[in-house]
Each structure stands twice: as C-alpha cells, then as structure tokens.
C-alpha cells in the first residue's frame, strides 16, 4: 500500500511540474509574440559605422533598455530609452556608439529580452 501511495504522489508531482513548465513556456511565448520593438540600421551619414534604429510598433509610448555589444573590441554600452508610439530612436556615432558588422543589440522590455545582430 505504501508503494502505491508513493507512485500516486510521484505521478501527481511530476504532472504538476510538467503542467507548470508548459504554462511558463506558453506565457513566455505570448510575451515574445507581443514584443513591440524591432531593430533596423542604416549607414551613418556623418561619422563611422551604422546607426541603430530602435522602432516601437505599438500604439503607446514604451520604455526599453538597449544593450549594445561589440565582441571584436570587447565593448558594451547600455541605454534606457522611451520611444513614442509608432516612432523610433536612433543610436549611432553622435550618441557615442558607432555600430559595426558583428555587433549585437539586445532589447529588454517587460522582463523579456530579444537579441538582434548587425550583419
């Protein structure tokens, strides 16, 4: 009888863990689907490198943490931006970060982060 109770208890615990993990994955997927930002880039008109464009595709102003990384030079810089609805902010040479090929741009919004690469 004790072994049957252990089996049942173990089965219930494992089932709860699997269901809980499923709902956590589903919630994370939903947050990623609603991620309002994208990153584009353009060649700098003045100065060197590229200018990163942080674009807010949502219907309201949003704050976002932007982490720029250049693995070649082992440099990282963090910006906090507020981007109005359907607008963009630019980060480039004039803002202290001339992006180059191979850089990464990581956006963090509502505990979700998404990484973009500059090709």
N, C-alpha and C positions, 0 to 999 in steps of 0.2 A: 504494500500500500504506500509506503514512504517513497519508493522509487517512482510510482505512478504520479504522486503529487509533485515530485521534483521535475518529472518530464513535462507535466502540465504547466508548472510555474516557469520552467525554462522556455517552453514554447510561447507562453504569453509574453514574457520579457523580450524575447527575440522578435516577436511580431510587433510589439510596441516600438522597439528600436528601429525596425525596418520601416514602419509606417511613419515614424517621426522623421527619419532621414529623408524619406520620399517627400514629405511636406516641406522640409527645409530646402531641398533641391528645387521643388516647384516654386517656392517663394523667391528664391534667388533668380530663377529663370524669368519669373514675372517682372522682377526689378530690372533685369537686363533688357527685357523687351520694352520697358518704359523709359530706358535711359535717354534723356532728351538731348544729349550733346554728340557732336561729331567733330572731327579734326580734319581740316584741309590745310594746304600750304601753298605758298606762291614764292617765286623768286623775289628777293629783296630788290627794291628799286634803288635805294641808297645803301651802302654798306655791303657786307658779305652775307652769304648763305641764303637761307629761306626764312620766311615769316610764317609762323604757325597761326592758323585761324581757328579759334575755339567758337563753334557755332551752337547756339541754343535753338533747337527746333520746336520748343514748347510754346504754349500760349501765355506764359508768365515769366517774369524775371526769375533767374535761378542763380544760386551761388555754386561755385565749383572750385575744387582745389586742383591745380595743374602742377604736375611734377615733370620737369624736363630733364632728360639724361643723355649725356654724350659719352658712350662707353669708350671711344677712342682716346679722349682726353681725360676720362675719369672725372667728369664734372656733372653736378646735379644742381638744379635750382627749382625752388617751389614758389608758386604764385597763388594767391587767392583772388578770384575774380567774381564779379557779379555781372551776368550777361543778360541784357533785356530780352524779352520775348522776340523770337524770330530775328535776332541780331547776332553779331559776332564781335569778339575782341581779338586783337592781334598781339602776338609776342614775337619780337624779332630783334634785330640789331639795335634799334633805338631803345628797346626795353631791356637790353642787356643780355639777350640770348640769340645769337645768330645760329639757327638750326642748320644742320648739315645732314647729308645722307647717312643713315645708320642710327640717328638719334631716335629716342622714344619719347612719346608724350603720354603720360598717364593721367587720366581724369578721375577724380573721386567725387561722387555725388550721392548723398543719402546712403552712406555706408557701402556703396557699390563702386568698384573701380574698373576702368576699361583702358587698355593699353593700345596705343596707335604707333605705328612705325613710319618714319620718314624714309621712303625708298631711295 
